[in-house]
Amino acid sequence: MHPLEFEHRLQCLDLEPINHYLMFSNSGPRWAQHEVEIAEAAYRQFHLKIKQCPNISITPSAYIDIYWHAHILHTRKYAADCFYLHGRFIHHDLESLGEANIPAEFTSRPVQEQPSSTYPKSRLRIEPAMCAVNT
């Protein structure tokens, strides 16, 4: 798939059910709308990085991981979205990601920093603090 086609698919990906869960579900973290928007933009960037570096294990930040978990809870949607974007299922392996112990403060509020660009108004960029490459 051409990179521009991937970016278009990523832009068109409907993450509203995940956002709704994160804001309103009794079992979710009940984030504010602006927090969900920040996490969604970072999560989209995380998928772009997965596409750009398919043979490298990438560890998301804690708040991206919370968003990822919320997406996975929508099992059918998550599977369909993975195949739509990547042509394969993206597994979440806690041991290889090193994310088994997420700090408690991230389950109620994401990091309060603004990403340098807001998706989808500008082209996606990966900020160094948003993910780490496992070697």
Stockholm file with secondary structure:
# STOCKHOLM 1.0

chainA/1-135         MHPLEFEHRLQCLDLEPINHYLMFSNSGPRWAQHEVEIAEAAYRQFHLKIKQCPNISITPSAYIDIYWHAHILHTRKYAADCFYLHGRFIHHDLESLGEANIPAEFTSRPVQEQPSSTYPKSRLRIEPAMCAVNT
#=GR chainA/1-135 SS CCHHHHHHHHHHCCCHHHHHHHHHCTTSCCCCHHHHHHHHHHHHHHHHHHHHCTTSEEEECHHHHHHHHHHHHSHHHHHHHHHHHHSSCCCCCHHHHTCSSCCGGGGTCCCCCCCSSCTTTSCCCCCGGGEEEEC
#=GC SS_cons         CCHHHHHHHHHHCCCHHHHHHHHHCTTSCCCCHHHHHHHHHHHHHHHHHHHHCTTSEEEECHHHHHHHHHHHHSHHHHHHHHHHHHSSCCCCCHHHHTCSSCCGGGGTCCCCCCCSSCTTTSCCCCCGGGEEEEC
//
